[in-house]
Amino acid sequence: MSHESTKRRIERAGLPYTRENYIRFNWGRAVPDAEWTAEHEDELPPELQDWSRFSAESSPQSPPNPATGNHRAD
């Protein structure tokens, strides 16, 4: 489905064109943050993308520290 057709469906439903509404209409539900990936983010229209949700620190050499949820500083 194209971004424009999803946008039209949202507007026809009388809802504001927001990131949350787009996700619900496109995926049929709200996607929890824990399941949201960079691939999902890339599928959103550019005006609704929020890359601040992703850390530039992520790398295979720096696994998350389960105790804090943060990356280790090696």
For each residue, the residues with C-beta under 8 A, 3 or more apart:
1: 5 6 26
2: 5 6
3: 6 7 45
4: 7 8
5: 1 2 8 9
6: 1 2 3 9 10 22 25 26
7: 3 4 10 11 17 22 45
8: 4 5 11 12
9: 5 6 12 13 25
10: 6 7 13 15 16 17 21 22 25
11: 7 8 14 15 17
12: 8 9
13: 9 10 25
14: 11
15: 10 11 18 21
16: 10 21
17: 7 10 11 21 22
18: 15 21 22 48
19: 22 23 44 48 50
20: 23 24 30
21: 10 15 16 17 18 24 25
22: 6 7 10 17 18 19 25 26 44 45 48
23: 19 20 26 27 30 31 44
24: 20 21 27 28 29 30
25: 6 9 10 13 21 22 28
26: 1 6 22 23 43
27: 23 24 31
28: 24 25
29: 24
30: 20 23 24
31: 23 27 35 36 40
32: 35 36
33: 36 53
34:
35: 31 32
36: 31 32 33 40 41 53
37: 40 41
38: 41 42 54
39: 42 43
40: 31 36 37 43 44
41: 36 37 38 44 49 50 51 53 54
42: 38 39 49
43: 26 39 40
44: 19 22 23 40 41 48 49
45: 3 7 22 48 49
46: 49
47:
48: 18 19 22 44 45
49: 41 42 44 45 46
50: 19 41 53
51: 41 54
52:
53: 33 36 41 50
54: 38 41 51 58
55: 58 71
56:
57: 62 71
58: 54 55 62 71
59: 62
60: 63
61: 74
62: 57 58 59 71 72 73 74
63: 60 71 72
64: 69 70 71 72
65: 68 69 70 71 72
66: 69
67:
68: 65
69: 64 65 66
70: 64 65
71: 55 57 58 62 63 64 65
72: 62 63 64 65
73: 62
74: 61 62
